[in-house]
Amino acid sequence: MPLRMKQVMCINWGTRYGAQYINRLYAMVSRNITAPWKFVCFTDTRNGLHPDIICHDLPPLRTELPQNTRGKWQKSRLWAKSLPDLDGPVLFMDLDVVITGSLDPFFEYGSPDDIVLANNPAKPFHRSGQTSIYRMPVGGLEPLQEKFIADPQAAADRYEWEQSFVTHNAPGGIKLWPRRWVRHFRIDCIPAFPLNFLLPPRLPADARVVIFAGALNPTDAMAGQYSQDLPFLSPYAHIRRSLAQRSGFKGLRRFLYPTRWIADHWRE
């Protein structure tokens, strides 16, 4: 029996990420997956992309996207009945994830018809999914797309995040990856206060993918900052800045040392 093709897809729009992020994701996939596999990117620009990446325009969406909301609702384009060059189960990944282990188990877990999301550790007391890495059969979320298209602003106002909309409305419900496979950088890797002032972020030994939910991304983590607006300072200087900005305990929790191990994985 021939092996099933492992399908990976991503989506890119606007100027926040671009070719560097797409190429790094492709390279990480190539180092952590066994054949046969393919990588499909839906994007509004193809400049500078690796020639082995299969590129398509962003899938059309028969509605205007909601305004003034925090969710990444462009992802709803991928919930269409069909997608070019893809059929059956496909693994989606955000452009800012860091792959640190084999992806093969993500294609073997559960049934091919399952919709499988990452655990959302920011809400540990809810069965909440996170869509930085999820698997679905192509067309499996079409009823969800139709529901979204019917009133996109209402969906965004009620659920705020597209992953919450998927969690609560996916046909047949969702499954979740084993918690140890997908780690949240801010929650699972940065030591809790006050240890963040003593120890650098760590990579859990059993992690396969590290996700960067929120504003913090791999480039910031490598530099030891939450954002470009908060460049790395020594522990004492960071405390002084937090006091000056009156950011309180939240500011103290945002200290992190530069994370060296990211560069070992997040590269072409």
C-alpha positions in Angstrom: 0.0 0.0 0.0 1.5 3.4 -1.0 2.2 5.8 1.9 -0.2 8.7 2.3 1.2 12.0 1.3 1.9 14.2 4.3 0.5 17.7 3.5 1.6 20.9 5.2 0.2 24.3 4.5 0.6 27.9 5.7 -0.9 31.3 4.9 0.8 34.7 4.4 -0.7 38.1 3.9 0.4 41.6 4.4 4.0 42.6 5.4 4.4 41.3 9.0 6.2 38.0 7.9 7.0 37.4 4.3 9.6 35.2 2.5 12.0 34.8 5.4 9.4 33.3 7.7 7.9 31.1 4.9 11.3 29.8 3.9 12.3 29.1 7.5 9.1 27.2 8.1 9.6 25.2 4.9 13.2 24.3 5.9 12.2 23.3 9.5 9.5 21.0 8.0 12.0 19.5 5.6 14.3 18.6 8.5 11.5 17.1 10.6 9.3 15.0 8.3 9.7 11.8 6.4 8.7 11.3 2.7 6.4 11.6 1.0 5.4 15.2 1.8 4.6 18.5 0.2 4.4 22.1 1.4 1.7 24.5 0.1 1.7 28.2 0.9 -1.3 30.5 0.2 0.1 34.0 -0.1 -0.3 37.5 -1.6 3.4 37.6 -2.6 5.8 35.0 -4.0 9.0 37.1 -4.1 12.0 35.3 -2.7 10.3 32.0 -1.9 12.1 28.6 -2.1 11.4 27.1 -5.5 10.1 23.8 -3.9 7.3 25.6 -2.1 4.0 25.2 -3.9 2.4 28.6 -4.0 -1.2 29.7 -4.6 -3.0 33.0 -4.3 -5.0 33.5 -1.1 -8.3 31.6 -1.4 -11.2 33.9 -2.1 -13.6 34.8 0.7 -17.2 35.9 -0.1 -17.4 38.5 2.5 -15.6 41.4 4.2 -13.3 40.5 7.1 -14.4 41.8 10.5 -12.9 45.0 11.8 -11.3 46.0 15.1 -10.8 42.5 16.4 -7.8 40.6 17.6 -8.3 37.3 15.8 -6.5 36.3 12.6 -9.6 35.9 10.6 -7.7 35.7 7.3 -7.3 32.0 8.3 -11.0 31.5 7.5 -10.0 31.4 3.8 -8.6 28.0 4.4 -11.9 26.6 5.5 -13.2 26.3 2.0 -14.7 23.2 0.5 -11.6 22.6 -1.7 -8.0 23.9 -1.8 -5.7 23.6 -4.8 -3.0 20.9 -4.6 -4.5 19.6 -1.3 -6.9 16.8 -0.5 -7.6 14.9 2.7 -5.9 15.6 6.0 -3.6 18.6 6.0 -1.5 20.1 8.8 -1.6 23.9 9.1 1.2 25.8 10.9 1.6 29.5 11.6 4.7 31.2 10.2 6.2 32.0 13.6 6.2 28.5 15.0 9.6 26.8 15.8 9.7 23.1 14.9 12.0 21.1 17.3 11.0 17.5 16.7 9.5 15.1 14.3 6.2 16.1 12.7 5.3 12.5 11.6 3.1 11.8 14.7 0.9 14.8 13.8 -0.2 12.9 10.7 -0.7 9.6 12.6 -2.8 10.9 15.6 -6.5 10.1 15.6 -8.6 9.6 12.5 -7.8 11.4 9.1 -11.3 13.0 9.5 -10.5 14.5 12.9 -10.1 18.2 13.4 -7.1 18.4 15.9 -6.0 21.6 17.6 -3.2 22.4 20.0 -4.1 22.9 23.7 -4.5 26.5 24.7 -2.4 26.7 28.0 -3.5 30.3 28.5 -6.9 28.9 29.4 -6.0 25.7 31.4 -9.5 25.3 32.9 -11.2 25.4 29.5 -11.1 22.8 26.7 -9.9 25.5 24.4 -8.0 24.9 21.1 -5.2 26.9 19.6 -4.7 27.1 15.8 -1.0 27.8 15.6 -0.8 24.2 14.5 -3.9 22.2 13.7 -5.0 19.4 11.3 -8.2 19.1 9.3 -9.4 17.3 6.3 -9.7 19.7 3.4 -13.4 20.9 3.4 -14.0 19.7 6.9 -14.5 23.2 8.1 -16.7 24.4 5.2 -19.8 24.5 7.4 -17.8 26.7 9.7 -16.8 29.0 6.9 -20.4 29.3 5.8 -21.5 30.3 9.3 -18.7 32.9 9.4 -19.6 34.3 6.0 -23.2 34.7 7.1 -22.2 37.4 9.7 -18.4 37.7 10.1 -18.6 40.7 12.5 -20.9 38.9 14.8 -18.6 35.9 14.9 -15.6 38.2 15.7 -17.6 40.2 18.3 -18.7 37.0 20.1 -15.5 34.9 19.9 -12.8 37.5 19.3 -10.3 34.9 18.2 -10.7 32.7 15.2 -9.4 29.7 17.2 -12.2 30.2 19.7 -14.7 30.2 16.9 -13.2 26.9 15.6 -13.1 25.4 19.0 -16.8 25.9 19.7 -18.2 25.4 16.2 -16.2 22.8 14.4 -18.5 20.1 12.9 -18.3 17.1 15.2 -16.1 18.9 17.7 -12.4 19.0 18.0 -9.6 16.8 19.4 -6.4 18.1 21.0 -2.8 17.2 20.5 -1.0 15.6 23.4 0.0 18.5 25.6 3.7 17.6 25.5 3.9 17.9 21.7 3.1 21.5 21.4 4.6 24.0 23.8 3.7 27.7 24.3 6.9 29.7 24.5 5.7 32.3 27.0 4.0 29.8 29.3 6.1 26.7 28.9 9.6 28.0 28.2 10.1 31.3 30.1 10.7 30.5 33.8 8.0 31.9 36.1 8.8 35.1 38.0 11.2 35.6 39.7 13.2 32.7 38.1 13.0 34.5 34.7 15.6 36.9 36.2 17.9 34.0 36.9 17.4 31.4 34.2 17.1 31.6 30.4 14.1 30.2 28.6 14.3 26.4 28.2 13.2 24.0 25.6 11.1 21.1 27.0 12.8 17.9 26.1 9.6 16.3 24.6 8.5 19.4 22.6 7.9 18.9 18.9 6.6 22.4 18.1 7.0 25.6 20.1 4.3 28.2 19.3 4.5 32.0 19.8 1.0 33.2 20.5 0.5 36.9 21.0 3.0 39.7 20.1 6.2 37.8 21.1 7.8 36.0 18.2 11.0 34.0 17.6 13.2 37.1 16.6 12.1 38.8 19.8 12.8 35.7 21.9 16.3 35.4 20.4 17.0 39.0 21.3 15.6 38.7 24.8 12.7 41.0 24.4 8.9 40.9 24.3 8.8 43.3 21.4 10.9 45.9 19.6 9.4 48.5 21.9 10.9 46.6 24.9 14.6 45.9 23.9 16.6 43.7 26.1 18.1 45.3 29.2 20.0 43.9 32.1 17.8 42.6 35.0 18.4 45.7 37.1 17.7 48.1 34.1 14.6 46.1 33.2 13.2 46.5 36.7 13.9 50.3 36.6 12.2 50.5 33.2 9.1 48.6 34.6 8.9 50.9 37.5 9.2 54.0 35.3 6.5 52.7 33.0 4.3 51.7 35.9 3.8 48.3 34.4 4.0 46.6 37.8 4.1 42.8 38.0 3.2 42.4 34.3 6.4 44.3 33.4 8.5 42.1 35.7 7.1 39.0 34.1 8.2 40.3 30.7 11.9 40.0 31.4 13.6 37.2 29.5 17.2 36.4 28.6 18.1 35.9 24.9 17.0 32.4 23.9 19.9 30.8 22.1 18.4 27.5 21.2 15.8 29.0 18.9 18.6 29.7 16.3 19.4 26.0 16.2 16.0 25.2 14.8 14.5 28.4 13.3 16.7 28.6 10.2 16.8 27.8 6.6 
